[in-house]
Amino acid sequence: MKEIKVELGDKSYPILIGSGLLREHGLIKKFVNSQQVMIVTNETVAPLYLERVVSNLAGLTVKTTILPDGERFKTLDSMNEIITAMLRYHFSRNCTVIALGGGVIGDIAGFASACYQRGTAFLQIPTTLLAQVDSSVGGKTAVNHKLGKNMIGAFHQPSAVITDTDVLDTLDDRQLKAGLAEVIKYGLIRDSSFFDWLETNIEKLLDRDFESLVYAIEISCRNKAEIVAMDEKESGIRALLNLGHTFGHAIETGLEYMDWLHGEAIAAGMLMAADLSERLGWLSINDVNRIEAILLQTGLPVTLPEALSPEKVRQLMAVDKKARNGQIYLVLLKQIGKAIVTNDFDDNALDMTLQQYSREKRSN
């Protein structure tokens, strides 16, 4: 088992990565300092892993909330379902909420934990690659609004992140590829040697080579842990983790959180950020081509969805948490391994990028 610590003073916590962690007697219970436990999961994960987690909590009062699976259910209504269950079972503030699932479950359960009686203990057990390398770490919790993604939320750090790599055996190929988008992101924003490694080993990751997956998860988590330790609430460097996200969140909102997975939208968004960076004279065309090549090799989309026009995406990009005083701020690349947050870009260049990556344009 590998352990990475997120250094946040009295809010510090470990990320544990290893095979068979959900079967390790006493491990989950070690991070539950309460009698009452609410496990939040979804209809896909519950039949696979809920019983295993419950059996690790023998002697405690354990209740469950099972939500529908999918980004479109990441809503206040779903969060209210969790809160209602906790009230119905007379949960006190001294309880623990466990998120057993992917990024959607982690975000909803974490936000419910942050809000219930002004905050309860919270434990992350991520079951998708995307959640293991990104969303389970750092304490961002939220639900979506029909006008914007993750617009209602709070920073609420978990007591631990328990990443059992064995759960990836039941993850479908599309979800695996979506998770790899976030893995690729770390190489692009601050770790060029990791990007080089990914170019060489992407096929091993797609083939689910165990050692390669563990290495990718570990390096991704180490990168994120370092960034979160420097900037917990995204007032500076942590914003670099949003490479491709302003584009990607606009895609997800425009599709009403259906059809595309989060990682798929982020993949297209990262390539558009790279293209815009090249138009500004920062990134070489060779590097843009390298980024496009690895995304295509991974099987991720590199164009806007057919249902969304460049104009619609541009409109939705203005509804972004990084927007300030009507200005769109983007994470762009100076080079592979070096990103910046800026609003210093030509609006015409942004329009040209969106036009370039519209599906209609690319197919001509």
Secondary structure, DSSP 4 states (H G I P E B T S, - for coil): -EEEEE--GGG-EEEEEETTGGGSTTHHHHT--SSEEEEEEETTTIIIIIHHHHHTTTTSEEEEEEEPSSGGG-SHHHHHHHHHHHHHTT--SSEEEEEEESHHHHHHHHHHHHHGGG--EEEEEE-SHHIIIIITSS-EEEEEETTEEEEEEEE---S-EEEEGGGGGGS-HHHHHHHHHHHHHHHHHH-HHHHHHHHHHHHHHHTT-HHHHHHHHHHHHHHHHHHHHH-TTSSSGGGGGGTTHHHHHHHHHHTTT-SS-HHHHHHHHHHHHHHHHHHTTSS-HHHHHHHHHHHHHHT---S--TT--HHHHHHHHTS-TT-BTTB--EEEEEETTEEEEE--S-HHHHHHHHHHTSHHHHH-
